[in-house]
Amino acid sequence: MSVSPSSSVMKAREAISTRLREMRLDAGLTVDSLAERCGWSKSKSSRIENMKTMPSDADIRAWCAACGCTEQAVDLIAASRNANSMYVEWRRLQPTGLRRLQERGLPLYRRTRLFRAYCSTVVPGFLQTEGYATALLSTIAAFRATPDDIEAAVAARLARSRVIHEGNHRFGLLIEEEVLRHRLGGTAVMREQLGHLIEVMSLPRVSLGVIPFDADRHMWPVETFTIFDEEQVAVELISAKVTVTTPGEISLYVKAHAALQRMAVYGPRAQELIRDAIDALG
């Protein structure tokens, strides 16, 4: 099984470049003659058609006008903006800090009925305590050199996480055992966070599975991802957030989650692993 968080983006961009190329051919234009009509270099047309350069809104309007298809510009611009929004670098999402990013996802959280998430390195945001969230977001802000709005960002994250207790939502959450051992915020913070994990396991709509170190693996650890119903998948890379919306690719993440789920332990066995991690804190 291969889960590629960039393939949806590539497919969307390919569809746009293919449509532009077809438009040029239908108009009987060469790459050179199109460039001349648009008033730009010959290489630019080639770069756009070969997906080496994503066209701007102005580029699309000029291309459509050159081909006598100005009526198609609006739809192509919308498709291009959608493709660009699928892969967004964190620095573009967090220009003023981390708070707005937490708030932006709230409508999606409220309308989602089934959340499926997998985290291999940190506690899922749904389950983070204030101390843990503060330690994690502070580390992220320092690494990405974003403006310091940690207190507001933590408050926004905790507000967003209330969906655990409110509304008709269900949660299938998976973590690797190593998540229990990574110390963020010091001993006291980790002790509180691990204790909170045990508490939330009693919630009727929350299923929390832990994949033990010694599990016989038939699915390798992958990047952190969250599936929102079957509407979209959010994938977190170190450099960017990827939004997957292609049905075939969403199904791969659903398949991956199911495979990881089969390796996890639940209930008393999961609580035992959490308590072992608490004891290891000393």
Legacy VTK file of the C-alpha trace (Angstrom):
# vtk DataFile Version 3.0
C-alpha trace
ASCII
DATASET POLYDATA
POINTS 282 float
0.000 0.000 0.000
1.326 3.424 -0.931
-0.224 6.577 0.486
1.069 9.705 -1.269
-0.217 12.977 0.175
0.897 14.860 -2.935
-0.857 12.831 -5.627
-4.185 14.657 -5.253
-2.367 17.941 -5.723
-0.524 16.664 -8.783
-3.735 15.331 -10.342
-5.480 18.658 -9.834
-2.593 20.604 -11.339
-2.275 18.147 -14.218
-5.959 18.595 -15.071
-5.470 22.353 -15.354
-2.332 22.143 -17.505
-3.979 19.527 -19.743
-7.035 21.730 -20.272
-4.847 24.713 -21.160
-2.861 22.634 -23.640
-6.059 21.301 -25.263
-7.379 24.844 -25.500
-4.198 25.951 -27.300
-4.338 23.032 -29.728
-8.038 23.584 -30.444
-7.203 27.191 -31.294
-4.504 26.026 -33.729
-1.728 27.782 -31.825
1.845 26.678 -31.207
3.534 27.279 -27.878
5.476 30.110 -29.489
2.456 31.804 -31.069
0.506 31.578 -27.809
3.385 33.216 -25.952
3.496 35.999 -28.561
-0.231 36.698 -28.157
0.087 36.719 -24.359
3.151 38.943 -24.429
5.420 36.678 -22.415
8.472 34.481 -23.048
8.144 31.293 -25.090
9.468 29.225 -22.201
6.677 30.380 -19.888
3.972 28.669 -21.973
5.990 25.466 -21.939
6.558 25.655 -18.179
2.820 26.074 -17.569
1.884 23.158 -19.820
4.502 20.932 -18.162
3.419 21.909 -14.621
6.764 23.486 -13.827
4.979 26.794 -13.195
1.454 27.168 -11.834
-0.373 29.877 -13.782
-1.603 32.963 -11.962
-5.151 34.231 -12.386
-3.825 36.786 -14.886
-1.957 34.056 -16.808
-5.146 32.013 -17.174
-7.133 35.017 -18.369
-4.455 35.851 -20.936
-4.246 32.225 -22.123
-8.022 31.936 -22.539
-8.202 35.265 -24.351
-5.401 34.228 -26.730
-7.311 31.043 -27.550
-10.661 32.788 -27.934
-12.082 31.066 -24.847
-12.518 33.923 -22.392
-15.718 32.309 -21.055
-13.670 29.416 -19.633
-11.364 31.593 -17.570
-13.596 31.779 -14.485
-13.868 27.998 -14.084
-10.160 27.432 -14.702
-9.183 30.106 -12.200
-11.418 28.478 -9.581
-9.871 25.068 -10.294
-6.374 26.530 -10.084
-7.068 28.184 -6.732
-8.454 24.893 -5.416
-5.336 23.026 -6.543
-3.117 25.609 -4.866
-5.068 25.291 -1.605
-4.494 21.523 -1.455
-0.781 21.900 -0.634
-0.092 24.912 1.533
3.178 25.602 3.313
2.831 26.241 7.034
4.508 29.639 6.636
1.579 30.712 4.422
-0.977 29.345 6.880
0.649 30.946 9.918
1.834 34.430 8.921
0.429 36.041 12.071
0.837 33.112 14.447
-0.906 29.845 15.254
-4.289 31.026 16.585
-5.995 31.663 13.254
-5.043 28.213 11.971
-6.785 26.610 14.964
-9.901 28.733 14.391
-10.012 28.150 10.643
-10.751 24.455 11.048
-13.700 24.920 13.411
-16.517 24.734 10.787
-15.092 21.463 9.425
-14.845 20.038 12.954
-18.429 20.994 13.724
-19.930 19.356 10.629
-17.843 16.163 10.723
-19.600 13.168 12.237
-16.812 10.569 12.105
-13.218 11.549 12.831
-10.482 8.997 12.178
-6.970 10.050 13.101
-3.532 8.491 13.345
-0.579 10.088 15.147
2.860 8.526 15.286
4.705 11.251 17.217
2.386 13.413 19.344
-0.955 13.193 21.131
-3.861 14.027 18.771
-5.030 17.622 19.092
-8.491 16.435 20.208
-6.953 14.962 23.363
-4.290 17.498 24.321
-4.288 19.127 27.737
-3.552 22.836 28.088
-0.021 22.169 29.335
0.790 19.705 26.558
-0.711 21.943 23.859
1.286 24.897 25.199
4.537 22.920 25.094
3.861 21.551 21.614
2.689 24.798 20.016
5.589 26.691 21.591
8.009 24.223 19.999
6.256 24.533 16.626
6.238 28.339 16.768
9.949 28.427 17.600
10.814 25.993 14.802
8.750 27.828 12.181
9.646 31.276 13.525
6.010 32.386 13.687
4.756 35.333 15.762
4.240 34.452 19.423
0.514 34.067 20.065
0.795 30.794 21.977
-1.703 31.619 24.724
-4.415 32.530 22.197
-3.540 29.557 19.975
-3.830 27.116 22.877
-7.195 28.589 23.866
-8.400 28.199 20.262
-7.168 24.600 20.103
-8.926 23.684 23.352
-12.129 25.362 22.124
-11.961 23.373 18.888
-11.415 20.168 20.857
-14.746 20.534 22.649
-16.281 18.514 19.808
-15.125 15.499 21.836
-17.842 16.315 24.375
-20.417 18.097 22.204
-22.714 17.113 19.375
-23.144 13.855 17.532
-19.490 13.103 16.764
-17.564 9.824 16.867
-13.801 9.425 17.119
-11.546 6.574 16.038
-8.110 7.687 17.263
-4.839 5.772 16.957
-1.425 6.524 18.404
1.882 4.686 18.399
3.186 3.681 21.829
6.139 6.012 21.321
3.721 8.962 21.599
3.357 8.037 25.275
7.109 8.258 25.754
7.982 11.513 23.975
8.361 14.090 26.761
6.864 17.434 25.834
6.653 20.091 28.550
8.394 18.126 31.278
7.370 15.420 33.720
4.388 17.148 35.304
2.874 18.069 31.948
3.330 14.560 30.595
1.886 12.977 33.732
-1.238 15.137 33.406
-1.501 14.426 29.670
-1.203 10.667 30.063
-3.743 10.692 32.856
-6.107 12.611 30.580
-5.789 9.913 27.927
-7.054 7.342 30.419
-9.971 9.613 31.300
-11.134 10.177 27.714
-11.104 6.451 27.024
-14.302 6.271 29.085
-16.169 8.613 26.738
-18.796 6.615 24.810
-18.046 8.139 21.400
-14.250 7.943 21.656
-12.214 4.905 20.648
-8.521 5.311 21.493
-6.144 2.601 20.336
-2.431 2.296 21.096
-0.144 0.410 18.730
2.435 -1.328 20.951
6.154 -1.317 20.281
6.057 -5.102 19.978
3.085 -5.286 17.566
3.570 -7.538 14.548
3.481 -4.856 11.882
1.599 -5.311 8.646
1.430 -1.515 8.161
4.399 0.766 8.623
4.251 4.032 10.629
3.156 6.837 8.315
2.643 10.583 8.519
0.035 12.054 10.846
-3.375 12.241 9.188
-7.011 12.946 10.048
-9.976 11.716 8.003
-13.086 13.912 8.193
-16.003 11.600 7.388
-15.056 10.684 3.812
-15.045 14.303 2.696
-11.342 15.014 3.007
-8.081 14.045 4.688
-5.671 16.462 6.354
-2.057 15.299 6.214
0.643 17.026 8.242
4.126 17.237 6.759
7.006 19.081 8.353
6.820 21.775 5.675
3.155 21.913 4.710
-0.423 20.862 5.233
-1.870 18.694 2.478
-5.626 18.465 1.941
-6.678 15.290 0.119
-10.075 15.355 -1.587
-9.786 12.781 -4.388
-12.125 9.851 -3.515
-9.619 7.195 -4.558
-6.914 8.688 -2.382
-9.243 9.195 0.570
-10.018 5.469 0.338
-6.288 4.725 0.694
-6.174 6.626 3.972
-9.306 4.826 5.154
-7.584 1.546 4.267
-4.404 2.615 6.063
-6.369 3.585 9.181
-8.116 0.202 9.188
-4.793 -1.623 8.869
-3.240 0.378 11.706
-6.376 -0.147 13.785
-5.969 -3.920 13.583
-2.553 -3.652 15.260
-3.777 -1.472 18.139
-4.822 -2.514 21.619
-7.767 -1.011 23.467
-9.366 -0.822 26.899
-7.404 -2.341 29.816
-4.422 -3.284 27.611
-4.108 0.276 26.281
-4.505 1.683 29.785
-1.713 -0.599 30.945
0.638 0.847 28.322
-0.312 4.376 29.377
0.243 3.589 33.063
3.630 2.042 32.231
4.559 5.332 30.545
3.393 7.281 33.594
5.488 5.057 35.885
8.501 5.597 33.614
8.312 9.327 34.291
9.585 8.643 37.794
LINES 1 283
282 0 1 2 3 4 5 6 7 8 9 10 11 12 13 14 15 16 17 18 19 20 21 22 23 24 25 26 27 28 29 30 31 32 33 34 35 36 37 38 39 40 41 42 43 44 45 46 47 48 49 50 51 52 53 54 55 56 57 58 59 60 61 62 63 64 65 66 67 68 69 70 71 72 73 74 75 76 77 78 79 80 81 82 83 84 85 86 87 88 89 90 91 92 93 94 95 96 97 98 99 100 101 102 103 104 105 106 107 108 109 110 111 112 113 114 115 116 117 118 119 120 121 122 123 124 125 126 127 128 129 130 131 132 133 134 135 136 137 138 139 140 141 142 143 144 145 146 147 148 149 150 151 152 153 154 155 156 157 158 159 160 161 162 163 164 165 166 167 168 169 170 171 172 173 174 175 176 177 178 179 180 181 182 183 184 185 186 187 188 189 190 191 192 193 194 195 196 197 198 199 200 201 202 203 204 205 206 207 208 209 210 211 212 213 214 215 216 217 218 219 220 221 222 223 224 225 226 227 228 229 230 231 232 233 234 235 236 237 238 239 240 241 242 243 244 245 246 247 248 249 250 251 252 253 254 255 256 257 258 259 260 261 262 263 264 265 266 267 268 269 270 271 272 273 274 275 276 277 278 279 280 281
